[in-house]
């Protein structure tokens, strides 16, 4: 006979649990609905983004699918991810929360499909069509072919895009990848749970970790000999990603982008995780006018890392 724990864990694997009343569930999470837009098939609920705390309703949740997206910072995912991030729950706790707020439904499918079925075709052989990044593209990004090889970054020669692997943080199994071009980002397969992992050397364990937004910035840090550099795939950093960083490192430098979304996310992470026992410093941007570590010169990047500061100290 299946136990209650096994029952909830099996249900939690389903791809898209959605509360019957999405607007009420949003309010219960502390995300106030500011406006509604009715469409042919569903309603979009607009709110201020909980990831970067903007004042404008750039954050949208679909009332039918439960999928959310911020058009400002790019924070997006299924509704269960929003529950995890806002309440600090794991997947099973988040599923239970959704089940308590209205009748559980999966509006996109009559029979819920386990996530494993979505990614079953992804293997290491899936990367066989890609090649090592061209030297000239590496030079433009300030990275070396060796650093790309170390972290598994390859290149799509047909579309001229970077291919960033997305892997299981525990086993290294390939879940999918992020395809990145000039002002273009595509995650494959659709719905790959990049918020459950980090990009970087997943075998690294050490003293000081460095959290960045862009995977290519993590490759740049690796090129410069900066250890423990990880990327969150964007300004939003999930609870699962922070738990990994807390388990892998003794202290953390927050190096999110030097823009509104990145700085808001940085401050939010410090306020939430420093009291949990994770010492943190901020990457020093004050000597530059750039947006991220990837845009810095080698000298400035090393300076920014070595002069990371506590938020209550004067910036250097």
C-alpha positions in Angstrom: 0.0 0.0 0.0 1.3 3.4 -1.0 2.2 5.7 1.9 0.9 9.3 2.2 4.4 10.6 1.6 4.9 8.5 -1.5 1.4 9.7 -2.7 2.3 13.4 -2.5 5.8 12.9 -3.9 4.3 11.1 -7.0 1.7 13.9 -7.5 4.4 16.5 -7.1 6.2 15.2 -10.2 3.3 16.3 -12.4 4.2 19.1 -14.7 1.8 21.9 -14.1 -0.4 21.9 -11.0 -2.7 25.0 -11.1 -5.1 26.3 -8.5 -8.7 26.7 -9.6 -8.7 30.4 -8.7 -5.3 31.7 -9.8 -6.1 35.3 -8.7 -7.0 34.3 -5.1 -3.9 32.1 -4.9 -1.7 35.0 -6.1 -3.2 37.2 -3.3 -2.5 34.5 -0.8 1.1 34.5 -1.8 1.3 38.3 -1.3 1.3 39.1 -5.0 -1.5 41.7 -5.5 -3.4 41.6 -8.8 -3.3 45.2 -10.1 -5.1 44.6 -13.4 -6.9 41.9 -15.4 -6.8 41.4 -19.2 -9.5 39.1 -20.6 -8.6 37.1 -23.7 -10.5 34.6 -25.8 -9.6 31.5 -23.8 -8.2 32.9 -20.5 -7.5 35.9 -18.3 -4.1 37.4 -17.7 -3.6 38.7 -14.1 -1.1 41.6 -14.0 0.9 42.4 -10.9 4.2 43.9 -9.7 7.0 41.4 -10.2 7.9 39.7 -6.9 11.4 38.9 -8.2 12.7 42.5 -8.7 10.0 44.4 -6.8 9.0 46.9 -9.5 6.1 49.3 -9.1 4.7 48.7 -12.5 2.5 45.6 -13.5 5.2 43.9 -15.6 4.4 40.5 -14.1 1.7 38.4 -15.8 0.1 35.1 -14.7 -2.2 33.2 -17.1 -5.4 32.2 -15.4 -5.7 29.0 -17.4 -2.2 27.5 -17.5 -0.9 29.2 -14.3 2.3 30.1 -16.2 3.9 33.4 -15.2 6.4 35.8 -16.8 7.9 39.1 -16.0 8.4 41.2 -19.2 11.0 43.3 -17.4 13.5 40.9 -15.7 12.5 37.6 -17.4 11.4 35.8 -14.3 9.1 33.0 -15.5 7.9 29.5 -14.9 4.9 27.3 -13.8 2.7 28.4 -10.9 4.2 25.8 -8.6 7.6 27.5 -9.0 6.1 30.8 -7.8 4.7 29.1 -4.7 8.2 27.6 -4.0 10.0 30.9 -4.4 7.5 33.0 -2.4 7.1 30.6 0.5 10.4 28.8 0.6 8.7 25.5 0.1 10.1 22.4 -1.6 8.1 20.8 -4.5 5.9 18.5 -2.3 5.0 21.4 0.1 4.2 23.6 -2.8 1.9 21.0 -4.3 0.1 20.6 -1.1 -0.3 24.4 -0.8 -1.8 24.5 -4.3 -4.2 21.6 -3.5 -5.5 23.5 -0.5 -6.3 26.6 -2.5 -9.1 25.3 -4.7 -9.3 22.1 -6.5 -6.1 20.8 -8.0 -6.2 20.9 -11.8 -3.8 20.6 -14.7 -5.5 22.8 -17.3 -3.2 22.0 -20.2 -3.7 18.2 -20.0 -6.5 15.8 -19.2 -4.0 13.5 -17.6 -0.9 15.0 -15.9 2.4 14.1 -17.5 5.4 13.4 -15.4 8.3 15.8 -16.0 10.6 12.8 -16.8 8.5 12.1 -19.9 9.3 15.6 -21.2 13.1 15.2 -21.0 13.4 11.5 -21.7 15.0 12.1 -25.2 17.7 14.4 -23.8 21.1 12.6 -23.6 24.7 13.5 -24.0 24.3 12.5 -27.7 21.9 15.4 -28.1 24.9 17.7 -28.0 26.6 15.9 -30.9 25.5 18.5 -33.5 27.3 21.3 -31.7 31.0 22.2 -31.9 33.5 23.9 -29.7 33.1 27.7 -29.8 35.1 29.5 -32.4 38.2 31.3 -31.1 37.0 34.7 -32.4 33.7 34.3 -30.5 35.6 33.3 -27.3 37.8 36.4 -27.7 34.7 38.6 -28.0 33.4 37.3 -24.7 36.7 37.3 -22.9 36.7 33.6 -22.4 39.1 30.8 -23.4 38.3 27.6 -25.4 39.7 25.7 -22.4 37.3 27.4 -20.0 34.4 26.5 -22.3 35.6 22.9 -22.5 35.9 22.7 -18.7 32.3 23.9 -18.2 30.8 22.1 -21.3 29.9 25.1 -23.3 29.6 24.5 -27.1 28.4 26.3 -30.2 25.6 26.0 -32.7 27.4 26.7 -36.0 24.2 26.9 -38.1 22.5 29.6 -36.0 25.8 31.0 -34.5 24.6 30.7 -30.9 26.2 29.6 -27.6 24.9 26.3 -26.2 24.9 26.3 -22.4 24.2 22.9 -20.8 21.6 22.6 -18.0 22.4 19.7 -15.7 21.2 17.9 -12.6 23.1 19.4 -9.7 23.4 16.0 -8.0 24.3 13.7 -10.8 25.4 15.9 -13.7 22.8 14.3 -16.0 22.0 16.6 -18.9 18.4 18.0 -18.6 18.7 20.3 -21.6 20.4 23.5 -22.6 20.1 27.2 -23.1 20.7 28.6 -26.6 22.0 32.1 -26.4 22.6 34.6 -29.2 22.7 38.4 -29.5 19.6 39.6 -27.6 18.2 36.0 -27.9 17.7 33.3 -25.3 15.9 30.0 -25.8 15.6 27.1 -23.3 15.4 23.6 -24.6 13.3 21.6 -24.1 10.5 24.0 -23.2 9.9 23.9 -19.5 13.4 22.6 -18.5 13.7 23.3 -14.8 16.8 25.5 -14.9 15.7 27.1 -11.6 16.4 23.8 -9.9 20.1 23.9 -10.7 23.0 26.3 -11.4 25.5 26.6 -14.2 29.2 26.2 -13.4 31.5 23.5 -12.0 28.9 21.4 -10.2 31.6 19.4 -8.5 33.1 22.4 -6.8 33.0 22.7 -3.1 35.0 25.3 -1.3 35.2 28.5 0.7 33.9 31.5 -1.4 31.3 31.0 -4.1 30.4 33.7 -6.7 26.9 34.0 -8.0 26.3 35.6 -11.4 23.3 35.9 -13.7 24.8 34.9 -17.1 26.4 31.5 -17.7 28.9 33.1 -20.0 29.9 35.4 -17.2 30.6 32.3 -15.1 32.8 31.1 -17.9 34.6 34.4 -17.9 35.2 34.1 -14.2 36.6 30.6 -14.7 38.9 32.0 -17.4 40.2 34.5 -14.9 41.0 31.9 -12.3 38.1 32.8 -10.0 36.9 29.6 -8.3 33.3 28.7 -7.4 31.6 30.9 -10.0 28.0 29.9 -10.7 25.2 31.4 -12.8 21.5 31.4 -12.0 20.4 31.9 -15.6 18.9 35.3 -14.8 18.1 37.9 -12.2 15.7 35.7 -10.3 17.4 33.2 -8.0 15.2 30.4 -6.7 15.1 28.9 -3.2 16.5 25.6 -4.7 19.5 27.5 -6.2 20.2 29.2 -2.9 20.1 25.9 -1.0 22.7 24.5 -3.4 25.0 27.5 -2.9 24.5 27.2 0.9 25.5 23.5 0.8 28.5 24.0 -1.6 30.1 27.2 -0.2 31.0 28.6 3.2 30.4 32.2 2.0 29.0 33.9 -1.1 29.7 36.9 -3.2 26.6 38.2 -4.9 27.6 39.4 -8.4 24.2 39.8 -10.0 24.0 42.4 -12.8 24.5 46.1 -12.0 20.9 47.1 -13.1 17.6 47.6 -11.4 16.5 43.9 -11.6 19.9 42.6 -10.5 20.4 45.0 -7.6 16.9 44.4 -6.3 17.4 40.6 -6.4 20.8 41.0 -4.7 19.3 43.0 -1.8 16.4 40.5 -1.5 18.7 37.5 -1.3 20.9 39.1 1.3 18.0 40.0 3.5 16.5 36.5 3.2 19.6 34.3 3.4 22.1 36.2 5.5 20.0 35.5 8.7 20.1 31.8 7.7 23.8 31.7 8.3 25.3 32.3 4.8 27.9 35.1 5.0 27.6 37.3 2.0 29.4 40.2 0.3 28.5 42.2 -2.8 30.7 42.3 -6.0 32.3 45.7 -6.3 30.9 47.7 -9.2 31.7 51.2 -8.0 35.0 51.5 -10.1 33.2 50.7 -13.4 30.1 51.7 -15.3 29.4 48.3 -16.8 26.4 46.1 -16.3 28.1 42.8 -15.4 31.4 41.0 -14.9 31.4 39.9 -18.5 31.7 43.5 -19.7 34.7 44.3 -17.4 38.3 44.3 -18.4 40.4 41.6 -16.8 41.9 44.0 -14.3 38.5 45.4 -13.3 36.9 42.0 -13.0 39.7 40.8 -10.6 39.4 44.1 -8.7 35.6 43.7 -8.4 36.1 40.2 -7.0 38.9 40.9 -4.6 37.2 44.0 -3.3 33.8 42.5 -2.7 32.3 44.3 0.3 29.8 43.9 3.1 26.7 46.0 2.4 27.1 48.0 5.5 30.6 49.0 4.6 31.6 51.8 2.2 32.0 50.6 -1.4 35.5 50.6 -2.8 
